[in-house]
Amino acid sequence: MSRQPNHGVGVMALGLIPCLLQLATPVAAAEFPLAADGKAIGAIAFYDTRPSDTLMDVARSYDLGFTQLMATNRGINPWMPPIGTRITLPNVYLLPNVPHEGIVIDLAAQRLYYFPPGKSTVETYPIGIGVIGATTPVGTSRVTAKVANPTWYPPPSIRAERPELPQSIPPGPDNPLGAYALYLGWPAYRIHGTHKPDGVGRNVSHGCIRLYPEDIERLFHEVAVGTEVRVVNDDVRMAWIGDDLFVEAHPTKEQSDELDIEYRLTPTAPPADLDMRVAAVAGDQIRRVDRSIVRRVAVERSGIPTRVTLPSRSGNPS
């Protein structure tokens, strides 16, 4: 599937993050320049739907996840959006607050980040993650092996659900691992492709990380055995960018399922420790923080970084 933008797309650097203007790349690209502060990448863009478009098609064309697109575009029928419906493409992210090395898997954002060694860039891809009760472990592992055209051996947990499965499924169009797999130090978990790309950006796996076929092909050929893999899961994150504090909140796992199945999101109360976390990050600039915006971001959970500070005449607090 082509990822080249067409004339239905208008690109706009996110107005709330002016420093992203120079970071913005074509929305279809998976690779972004990494600024010195390494805090945010990307840009907002828009797409006007055409006949026969679905949000699943749009998500794959622009390397986004389905739930990610639904969280930003509430109230739109994902399977029959009216022609000319303006879709927001939320291809902008606060990077996880971990070392920017190797592979970083962000479960809450349903994104994978890869920091190529020796380059000041970052690649990011949408991922399919585990269903409720089958979460990928949080922590650090490594790529232990790379296998093209892998054979899939259904584990006992899946065989218990589907006893009709054969002992193994060879490479081919019916193989759930797709054409490429990265094996991890956690034996039960892999980063791999899929024969069902509509599961990317959704809670669908038993804990493995699924990528679009075109994404895993690129990643597979770039990543070396031994590459460190960090898995994080923080649905609310914040960072200073220039002179402003930004907050980004993603749907919970339950809300992701609700968006996937019912196309809506039931608001929940902000995290109990939200004010404490904001105060810790804001420091002596806390009086500039508009707590009403912080709470709104934490309730809406659109996944888009939002400025929560009032204008300041002082220098960069970071």
C-alpha positions in Angstrom: 0.0 0.0 0.0 1.4 3.4 -1.0 2.2 5.9 1.7 2.7 8.9 -0.6 0.4 11.8 0.4 -2.1 12.9 -2.2 -3.7 16.2 -2.9 -6.4 15.5 -0.3 -3.8 16.0 2.5 -2.8 19.3 4.0 0.1 19.3 6.4 0.2 21.6 9.4 2.9 21.7 12.2 1.0 21.5 15.5 0.3 25.1 16.4 0.6 24.4 20.1 4.2 23.1 19.6 5.9 25.7 17.5 9.3 24.0 17.8 7.9 21.0 15.9 7.7 23.2 12.8 11.3 22.4 11.8 10.9 18.8 12.8 7.9 18.1 10.6 8.4 15.6 7.8 5.9 14.3 5.2 3.2 12.6 7.2 3.7 9.3 5.4 7.3 9.0 6.5 8.2 6.7 9.4 11.5 8.5 10.2 11.8 11.9 11.9 14.8 14.1 12.8 15.6 13.9 16.5 16.1 17.3 18.1 18.8 17.8 20.7 16.3 17.8 23.5 14.7 14.6 22.2 11.3 15.3 23.6 8.8 15.4 20.7 8.5 14.5 17.0 6.0 14.9 14.2 3.2 17.2 13.0 -0.5 17.3 12.8 -2.0 16.8 9.3 -5.4 16.5 7.7 -7.0 14.2 5.2 -10.3 14.7 3.3 -12.0 11.3 2.8 -12.9 10.0 -0.7 -15.4 7.4 -1.9 -14.9 4.0 -0.4 -12.4 5.3 2.2 -12.5 3.7 5.7 -10.6 4.9 8.7 -8.7 1.6 8.6 -7.5 2.4 5.1 -6.5 5.9 6.2 -4.7 4.6 9.2 -2.5 2.2 7.3 -1.9 4.7 4.4 -0.4 7.2 6.9 1.3 4.7 9.3 -1.1 5.3 12.1 -3.0 2.9 14.4 -6.8 2.4 14.2 -7.5 3.2 17.8 -5.1 6.2 17.6 -7.2 7.6 14.7 -10.4 6.9 16.5 -9.3 8.7 19.7 -8.6 11.8 17.7 -11.7 11.7 15.4 -14.6 11.0 17.7 -18.1 10.6 16.3 -17.0 9.5 12.8 -18.3 6.2 11.4 -15.0 4.5 10.7 -16.4 2.2 8.0 -18.6 4.8 6.1 -17.3 8.3 6.7 -19.1 10.8 4.5 -17.1 11.9 1.4 -15.1 15.0 2.2 -14.9 14.3 6.0 -11.8 16.0 7.3 -9.8 13.5 9.3 -7.1 14.6 11.7 -3.9 12.6 11.3 -2.3 12.8 14.8 1.2 12.0 13.8 2.8 13.9 16.7 4.3 12.4 19.9 6.0 13.2 23.1 8.8 10.6 23.2 8.9 8.2 26.2 11.1 9.4 29.0 13.6 6.5 28.7 17.1 6.3 27.0 16.7 6.9 23.3 18.5 3.8 22.2 17.5 0.6 20.4 13.8 -0.2 20.4 11.3 1.5 22.7 7.8 0.0 22.8 5.1 2.3 24.1 2.1 0.2 25.1 -0.2 3.1 26.1 0.4 5.0 22.8 0.5 1.7 20.8 3.7 2.9 19.1 7.2 1.4 18.6 10.2 3.7 18.4 13.5 2.7 16.9 16.6 4.9 17.4 19.1 3.8 14.7 22.7 3.8 16.1 24.9 6.6 14.9 22.0 8.7 13.5 20.0 11.7 15.0 16.7 10.2 13.9 13.9 8.1 15.2 11.6 5.8 13.4 8.1 5.2 14.8 5.5 2.6 13.8 2.0 1.8 15.1 1.6 -1.6 16.8 -1.0 -4.1 17.8 -0.7 -5.1 21.4 -2.2 -7.6 23.8 -5.8 -8.0 24.8 -6.9 -7.3 28.3 -5.2 -9.9 30.5 -2.4 -10.6 28.0 -0.2 -7.6 28.4 3.4 -7.4 27.2 5.9 -7.3 30.1 7.1 -3.8 31.1 10.9 -3.7 31.4 14.0 -4.3 29.3 14.9 -7.2 27.0 16.9 -7.7 23.8 16.5 -9.0 20.3 17.9 -12.5 20.5 17.2 -13.7 16.9 15.8 -12.5 13.6 13.8 -15.0 11.5 12.5 -14.4 8.0 9.4 -16.5 7.0 9.0 -17.9 10.5 7.0 -21.0 11.4 4.4 -20.4 14.1 4.0 -22.9 16.9 0.8 -22.1 18.8 1.6 -21.8 22.5 -0.5 -23.6 25.1 -2.5 -20.5 26.0 -3.7 -20.1 22.5 -4.2 -23.8 21.9 -6.4 -23.9 25.0 -8.7 -21.4 23.3 -8.4 -22.9 19.8 -7.7 -26.7 20.2 -8.4 -27.2 16.4 -5.1 -25.4 15.5 -2.3 -27.6 14.0 0.9 -28.2 15.8 2.6 -25.6 13.6 1.7 -23.2 10.8 4.4 -22.9 8.1 5.3 -19.6 6.3 2.6 -18.2 4.1 -0.5 -16.1 4.0 -2.1 -17.9 7.0 0.9 -17.5 9.4 0.0 -15.0 12.2 3.7 -14.0 12.5 3.7 -12.6 9.0 6.9 -12.6 6.9 9.4 -11.4 9.6 9.8 -11.9 13.4 12.2 -10.5 16.0 12.6 -12.9 18.9 13.2 -11.4 22.4 14.8 -12.4 25.6 11.3 -13.1 26.8 10.6 -16.4 25.1 6.8 -16.0 24.9 7.0 -12.6 23.2 8.0 -11.4 19.7 7.9 -8.3 17.5 6.5 -9.6 14.2 4.4 -8.9 11.2 0.9 -10.2 10.7 -1.5 -11.7 8.2 -4.2 -9.5 9.5 -3.0 -5.9 9.3 -6.3 -4.5 10.5 -5.2 -5.6 14.0 -2.4 -3.0 14.1 -3.3 -0.2 16.5 -5.7 -2.4 18.5 -5.7 -4.7 21.5 -5.6 -8.0 19.6 -2.6 -10.2 20.5 -1.7 -12.5 23.3 1.2 -10.1 24.3 3.3 -10.1 21.1 3.8 -6.8 19.2 2.4 -6.7 15.7 3.4 -4.3 12.9 2.1 -3.6 9.5 3.8 -6.0 7.0 5.6 -3.0 5.3 6.8 -1.7 8.7 8.2 -5.0 10.0 10.0 -5.5 6.7 11.9 -2.2 7.1 12.5 -2.7 10.9 13.7 -6.3 10.4 16.4 -5.3 8.0 17.7 -2.5 10.2 17.7 -4.0 13.6 20.7 -6.1 14.8 20.6 -9.1 17.1 21.4 -7.8 20.5 19.5 -4.5 20.2 18.0 -3.5 23.5 14.2 -3.4 23.7 12.5 -1.3 26.4 8.8 -1.6 27.1 6.9 1.2 28.8 3.3 1.8 29.7 2.4 5.3 30.8 -0.9 6.6 29.5 -0.2 10.2 30.6 3.1 11.8 29.9 4.4 15.4 30.1 7.4 17.3 28.9 8.8 20.8 28.7 9.2 21.9 25.0 10.8 25.3 24.8 9.1 27.5 27.4 5.9 25.5 27.7 4.8 22.3 29.4 2.8 19.8 27.3 0.7 16.9 28.4 -0.3 13.9 26.3 -2.9 11.4 27.5 -3.9 8.1 25.7 -7.0 6.0 26.1 -6.8 3.2 28.7 -6.9 -0.4 27.5 -10.6 -0.6 28.3 -11.3 2.7 26.5 -9.3 1.5 23.5 -11.6 -1.6 23.2 -14.6 0.7 23.5 -13.3 2.9 20.7 -12.7 -0.2 18.6 -16.0 -1.8 19.2 -18.5 1.0 19.9 -16.7 3.9 18.3 -17.0 6.0 21.4 -15.0 6.7 24.6 -16.6 6.9 28.1 -14.7 9.5 30.1 -13.1 8.5 33.3 -11.6 10.5 36.2 -8.0 11.8 35.8 -5.3 9.7 37.4 -5.3 10.2 41.2 -1.6 11.2 41.1 -2.0 13.7 38.2 -1.6 16.9 40.2 1.4 15.5 42.0 3.1 14.5 38.8 2.4 17.8 37.1 3.8 19.7 40.2 6.9 17.6 40.1 7.6 18.3 36.4 6.5 22.0 36.6 8.7 22.8 39.6 8.9 26.6 40.3 6.8 27.2 37.1 3.7 25.5 38.6 1.8 28.8 38.9 1.9 29.0 35.1 0.1 25.7 34.7 -3.6 25.8 33.9 -4.9 22.8 35.9 -8.3 22.9 34.1 -6.5 22.2 30.8 -4.5 19.4 32.4 -7.6 17.8 33.7 -9.4 18.2 30.3 -6.5 16.5 28.5 -6.4 13.7 31.0 -10.2 13.1 30.6 -10.4 13.5 26.8 -7.4 11.3 26.1 -7.0 12.2 22.5 -3.3 11.3 22.4 -2.3 14.7 21.1 0.3 16.7 23.1 -1.4 19.9 24.4 0.1 23.0 25.9 -1.0 23.5 29.5 1.0 26.5 30.5 0.1 30.2 30.3 2.5 32.6 28.4 5.7 33.5 30.2 8.2 36.3 29.7 11.0 34.3 31.3 13.4 32.0 29.7 13.2 28.3 29.1 12.4 26.6 32.5 13.9 23.3 31.4 
